[in-house]
Amino acid sequence: MTRILITSALPYINGIKHLGTMVGSLLSAEVFGRFKKAQGFETLLLCATDEHGTPTELAALEAGQDVRTFCDQQYKLQKEAGEKFGLAWDYFGRSSSRQNHELTQHFARLLWKNGHLDVRTTKQVYSHTDGRFLPDRYVIGTCPHCGYERARGDQCENCTRVLDPIDLINPRSAVSGATDIEIRDSTHLFLKQSKFVPQLREWIEAHKAVWPTLVYSIANKWLEEGLHDRGITRDVDWGVPVPDDIADGKLKGKVFYVWFDAPIEYIGVTREWADATGRGEVWRDWWEGEKAKDVVYYEFMGKDNVPFHTVGFPVTLMGTRPQEQWKLVDRIKGFNYLNYEGGKFSTSEKRGVFMDTALEILPADYWRYYLMANAPENSDSNFTFEHFAGVVNKDLADVLGNFVNRVTKFCAARFDGKVPEGGVYGPEEHALIADLDARVMTYVEYFEAIEYRKALAELRAIWVAGNEYLTRAAPWTAIKTDRDRAAVGVRMGLNLAHVFAHLSWPIIPTTARKIHDSFGETPEIIPWPEGPMAELLDQFEPGQVIPVPNVLFAKITDEQVAEWTLRFGGKESA
């Protein structure tokens, strides 16, 4: 049976992540992992913090801590924030782990042995004011390709072109803003990416049918513009050290570039998981050789990370051949950006909603549903509290919450809180069953294709179909003249609520559990409802006690919208 491996782009260690990062990698990966587990697949769902590089050094310096202490503290905060958001990773690791250090050095040694690494003297940016070499992302300036004035030295966020710091126009230090910088010689390792263009082109083309257009076009853009060899070491202290047995020790004191070791942490975290759970070498079965051939590997990320996952990391893995055969990604789900109130999220300016502050005002399921229903799949999207409130109130409170509340309360009031007996399903029920058979099949197809907007639109349509049926059946009216007819409506309504819990669990797991608790013991993984709807919607024996769950979703008021907009920063000032 196929095994499913899922990784999210690693969240950087600095600070709690905002909603854009959630929808673009963390939550989208986790939701898909729940879906595959519900279907019964052996699924490994992994993530980790990305801890190396100059940003970490500088953040630790600003916090007055040594780097390791800073990372330990930030890792704990991010792990706790994810757990509160319902991110149910099989393991949440760290790129600074021993396992990742060993694997990164192992890959580098093999690439060196195979002739895919080269020692070159390069021009590096040195800041006199800062008293240090500035890594790529800590040099900012104007992009020579699109004119964006805050392009980083490694990549322009605006046009996604890969850059070198010396390419920038009017470069300056991102640390101090100083312009008293000079270009100095420095020796570094380069990964010969240009040698792999034919292999990359063939591999990318083979995935055209299953990769989103966004991912496929970005990957091809890199190849069409000419793929350059990439420096994979840096003049910083914090990172994976370059072993002395590479290049005869010429790179002593240097560390690997964070974009070299961070993707390797996908393998590293699998090894961390195996070590932590006493599974020994089983981690290799997910990644290497014959045993990994039954694995389908999914990656989730924002569009700015796509190039490194369609070029850099694949080249690293391809370069280990023929000695080793490492698993390449099968499916990549790339997302556009989620903006906030017409502008960008900003940690420094406290603009936007972040994981911790989001949960201060509403439970996780409100956010989980909204983000997936409005995922920025085909274009950038914009978060506003007004739109958020509208979606929550209509979909979660009025449609799902109201349905469960109506049917369970009526059952309690008129049938002693027990599944009623009497009557049989008629044309109205059979029409609903046929409709839901088709809709659930469509819902699964969208989920399998990782088209979240379409999937959640279909889920909402399933909830709406249940509401419309209950309105037509009107057991509160039928009870006056035809108790059997009312019993049929309530029985169908209760079965619908139960099915809704199963269908909704990947998206809103806490709420799905609350609903399911009314119908019996809830398993850790609420399984996907397999089988025809005629069976799924006729499961409960008359007389079974059905407790009424508490209100599932409270409506958001206009006053709350105004308060939160003010608290989290309104429209971006010009």
Disulfide bonds with the S-S distance in Angstrom:
none
